[in-house]
Amino acid sequence: MSVHQETGFLNRRVRVGGTEFPYSVYVPRDFDRGRSWPVILFLHGSGERGSDGLRPTQIGVGGAIRFEPARVPAIVVFPQAPLDTSWIGVPADAAMAALDAATAEFHGDPRRTYVTGLSMGGYGSIHLALAHPARFAAMVIVCGGLLPHPTTTAVHRSPLIPDGVDPYAFVAQSLRAMPIWIFHGADDPVIPVDEARRLDGELKKAAANVRYTEYPGVGHNAWDRAYGEAEVWTWLFEQHL
């Protein structure tokens, strides 16, 4: 007798270093354990931090799924960083633990695992890609960057970027083998668009597989348009290790 598989946005928890971290995982309605599934790790921005496990699903990828679920035929993992933290250190470890747990539970495909994030999560995506370069088949960065700015206390330079180097050139050389799509609003008052332009420029110098989309007249919220682009999902699921 087969057991019915619950689908939709499911609540889960993972323990790291003696602390429990909530996360949500999206399971498509037509989920079939008989085949492997692409897996997306989504890192939220500073406004979704907390301990409820639900806020990360409200905007970004979660919003795109609710608008057009057929575009995202994948297992999507939504970890949550605690208040006043960022995607570095233990929260980053907890995100990877959630990814591991969801991949095992829902038959995720290790050759089609992707990372994406917005704002603070864009910074975190780059950090995790540097930390686990062989894990992700592609990355989508939305209004993210590399360096901190006085407009927000939520983003930090990755400790994996050495002092005394050009951070953009270092990241480009480190991740030049990974397909990357960068989105940013031209009028972003929180994370300057120059973050995206400089990283894109260095990735192109490194002959990386990079795409760059800049939205004229758009401020910090580039995520509604970015994740609403049908092409980004088509492109993402074409990538594999």
VEXSE-650756 format. One record per residue (C-alpha): residue in three letters; chain; x, y, z. Coordinates in steps of 0.1 Angstrom, whole numbers, plus 5000, padded with zeros to 4 digits. Example, Ala and Ser with C-alpha at 12.3 -4.5 7.8 and 13.67 -1.06 7.14 Angstrom:
// VEXSE-650756
PT res chain    X    Y    Z
PT ALA     A 5123 4955 5078
PT SER     A 5137 4989 5071
END
This chain:
// VEXSE-650756
PT res chain    X    Y    Z
PT MET     A 5000 5000 5000
PT SER     A 5015 5033 4989
PT VAL     A 5016 5063 5013
PT HIS     A 5002 5096 5000
PT GLN     A 5029 5122 4996
PT GLU     A 5020 5156 5010
PT THR     A 5029 5184 4986
PT GLY     A 5030 5222 4986
PT PHE     A 5050 5242 5012
PT LEU     A 5059 5219 5040
PT ASN     A 5074 5228 5074
PT ARG     A 5106 5212 5085
PT ARG     A 5134 5217 5111
PT VAL     A 5171 5209 5111
PT ARG     A 5196 5208 5140
PT VAL     A 5230 5224 5137
PT GLY     A 5254 5229 5166
PT GLY     A 5227 5220 5191
PT THR     A 5203 5246 5177
PT GLU     A 5172 5239 5157
PT PHE     A 5166 5260 5126
PT PRO     A 5132 5261 5108
PT TYR     A 5129 5258 5070
PT SER     A 5102 5252 5045
PT VAL     A 5104 5229 5015
PT TYR     A 5082 5232 4984
PT VAL     A 5072 5199 4968
PT PRO     A 5054 5201 4934
PT ARG     A 5019 5188 4932
PT ASP     A 5029 5161 4907
PT PHE     A 5058 5149 4928
PT ASP     A 5068 5113 4920
PT ARG     A 5094 5095 4941
PT GLY     A 5102 5073 4911
PT ARG     A 5123 5100 4895
PT SER     A 5149 5125 4907
PT TRP     A 5141 5162 4910
PT PRO     A 5160 5194 4905
PT VAL     A 5166 5212 4938
PT ILE     A 5168 5250 4944
PT LEU     A 5182 5265 4976
PT PHE     A 5166 5300 4980
PT LEU     A 5182 5325 5005
PT HIS     A 5159 5352 5016
PT GLY     A 5167 5389 5023
PT SER     A 5170 5407 5057
PT GLY     A 5133 5413 5060
PT GLU     A 5124 5376 5062
PT ARG     A 5148 5367 5091
PT GLY     A 5132 5352 5121
PT SER     A 5122 5318 5136
PT ASP     A 5087 5312 5121
PT GLY     A 5099 5293 5091
PT LEU     A 5073 5309 5069
PT ARG     A 5084 5344 5059
PT PRO     A 5111 5331 5035
PT THR     A 5083 5316 5013
PT GLN     A 5064 5349 5009
PT ILE     A 5085 5367 4983
PT GLY     A 5111 5359 4957
PT VAL     A 5109 5323 4946
PT GLY     A 5079 5315 4968
PT GLY     A 5060 5343 4952
PT ALA     A 5069 5331 4917
PT ILE     A 5058 5296 4926
PT ARG     A 5024 5308 4938
PT PHE     A 5020 5329 4906
PT GLU     A 5030 5302 4881
PT PRO     A 5038 5268 4898
PT ALA     A 5043 5251 4864
PT ARG     A 5075 5272 4859
PT VAL     A 5092 5257 4889
PT PRO     A 5090 5219 4887
PT ALA     A 5116 5214 4914
PT ILE     A 5121 5208 4951
PT VAL     A 5127 5243 4966
PT VAL     A 5144 5247 5000
PT PHE     A 5137 5279 5021
PT PRO     A 5160 5281 5051
PT GLN     A 5155 5310 5075
PT ALA     A 5183 5330 5091
PT PRO     A 5177 5342 5127
PT LEU     A 5171 5378 5135
PT ASP     A 5202 5400 5133
PT THR     A 5223 5374 5114
PT SER     A 5233 5370 5078
PT TRP     A 5241 5340 5055
PT ILE     A 5276 5335 5070
PT GLY     A 5287 5311 5097
PT VAL     A 5261 5290 5114
PT PRO     A 5230 5302 5094
PT ALA     A 5249 5293 5062
PT ASP     A 5257 5259 5077
PT ALA     A 5220 5254 5086
PT ALA     A 5210 5263 5050
PT MET     A 5233 5236 5037
PT ALA     A 5220 5212 5062
PT ALA     A 5184 5219 5052
PT LEU     A 5194 5214 5015
PT ASP     A 5210 5181 5024
PT ALA     A 5179 5170 5043
PT ALA     A 5154 5180 5017
PT THR     A 5175 5164 4989
PT ALA     A 5175 5131 5008
PT GLU     A 5138 5133 5017
PT PHE     A 5125 5142 4983
PT HIS     A 5149 5124 4959
PT GLY     A 5168 5155 4948
PT ASP     A 5192 5153 4919
PT PRO     A 5227 5163 4929
PT ARG     A 5236 5171 4893
PT ARG     A 5208 5197 4891
PT THR     A 5211 5216 4924
PT TYR     A 5209 5254 4922
PT VAL     A 5214 5283 4946
PT THR     A 5197 5317 4944
PT GLY     A 5190 5346 4967
PT LEU     A 5179 5382 4969
PT SER     A 5197 5411 4986
PT MET     A 5212 5396 5018
PT GLY     A 5205 5362 5001
PT GLY     A 5223 5373 4970
PT TYR     A 5254 5379 4991
PT GLY     A 5248 5345 5008
PT SER     A 5244 5327 4975
PT ILE     A 5279 5339 4964
PT HIS     A 5293 5329 4998
PT LEU     A 5279 5294 4996
PT ALA     A 5290 5290 4960
PT LEU     A 5325 5299 4971
PT ALA     A 5323 5275 5000
PT HIS     A 5308 5246 4980
PT PRO     A 5318 5252 4943
PT ALA     A 5312 5216 4933
PT ARG     A 5277 5215 4948
PT PHE     A 5257 5239 4925
PT ALA     A 5250 5236 4888
PT ALA     A 5241 5273 4885
PT MET     A 5234 5305 4905
PT VAL     A 5210 5333 4902
PT ILE     A 5219 5365 4921
PT VAL     A 5192 5392 4926
PT CYS     A 5202 5427 4939
PT GLY     A 5232 5411 4957
PT GLY     A 5268 5419 4958
PT LEU     A 5301 5414 4976
PT LEU     A 5309 5444 4998
PT PRO     A 5290 5460 5027
PT HIS     A 5274 5494 5024
PT PRO     A 5262 5521 5049
PT THR     A 5227 5517 5036
PT THR     A 5222 5484 5053
PT THR     A 5237 5464 5082
PT ALA     A 5225 5431 5069
PT VAL     A 5252 5423 5043
PT HIS     A 5288 5414 5049
PT ARG     A 5319 5405 5028
PT SER     A 5323 5368 5027
PT PRO     A 5352 5356 5049
PT LEU     A 5362 5334 5020
PT ILE     A 5373 5364 5000
PT PRO     A 5409 5371 5011
PT ASP     A 5420 5405 5022
PT GLY     A 5443 5424 4998
PT VAL     A 5426 5412 4966
PT ASP     A 5401 5427 4942
PT PRO     A 5370 5409 4955
PT TYR     A 5352 5410 4922
PT ALA     A 5381 5395 4903
PT PHE     A 5387 5369 4930
PT VAL     A 5350 5358 4929
PT ALA     A 5349 5358 4891
PT GLN     A 5380 5336 4889
PT SER     A 5367 5313 4916
PT LEU     A 5333 5308 4901
PT ARG     A 5341 5312 4864
PT ALA     A 5330 5276 4857
PT MET     A 5295 5281 4872
PT PRO     A 5267 5295 4850
PT ILE     A 5255 5327 4867
PT TRP     A 5226 5351 4860
PT ILE     A 5227 5384 4878
PT PHE     A 5197 5407 4882
PT HIS     A 5197 5443 4896
PT GLY     A 5176 5474 4896
PT ALA     A 5194 5504 4881
PT ASP     A 5181 5527 4909
PT ASP     A 5187 5504 4939
PT PRO     A 5191 5526 4970
PT VAL     A 5202 5498 4993
PT ILE     A 5227 5477 4973
PT PRO     A 5243 5499 4946
PT VAL     A 5239 5486 4911
PT ASP     A 5277 5490 4907
PT GLU     A 5280 5458 4928
PT ALA     A 5263 5438 4900
PT ARG     A 5280 5457 4872
PT ARG     A 5315 5451 4886
PT LEU     A 5309 5414 4892
PT ASP     A 5294 5410 4857
PT GLY     A 5324 5428 4842
PT GLU     A 5349 5406 4860
PT LEU     A 5330 5374 4851
PT LYS     A 5330 5384 4815
PT LYS     A 5368 5390 4817
PT ALA     A 5371 5355 4831
PT ALA     A 5352 5341 4801
PT ALA     A 5325 5328 4825
PT ASN     A 5290 5317 4815
PT VAL     A 5273 5348 4828
PT ARG     A 5241 5367 4820
PT TYR     A 5233 5402 4833
PT THR     A 5199 5418 4835
PT GLU     A 5196 5454 4847
PT TYR     A 5161 5470 4852
PT PRO     A 5160 5507 4844
PT GLY     A 5140 5527 4869
PT VAL     A 5138 5498 4894
PT GLY     A 5149 5502 4930
PT HIS     A 5158 5475 4955
PT ASN     A 5129 5452 4946
PT ALA     A 5142 5436 4915
PT TRP     A 5131 5402 4927
PT ASP     A 5094 5404 4915
PT ARG     A 5106 5410 4880
PT ALA     A 5136 5387 4881
PT TYR     A 5118 5356 4894
PT GLY     A 5088 5365 4873
PT GLU     A 5109 5360 4841
PT ALA     A 5099 5328 4824
PT GLU     A 5132 5326 4807
PT VAL     A 5152 5325 4840
PT TRP     A 5135 5292 4849
PT THR     A 5140 5277 4815
PT TRP     A 5177 5286 4816
PT LEU     A 5182 5274 4852
PT PHE     A 5168 5239 4845
PT GLU     A 5190 5235 4815
PT GLN     A 5221 5237 4837
PT HIS     A 5236 5206 4852
PT LEU     A 5269 5193 4866
END
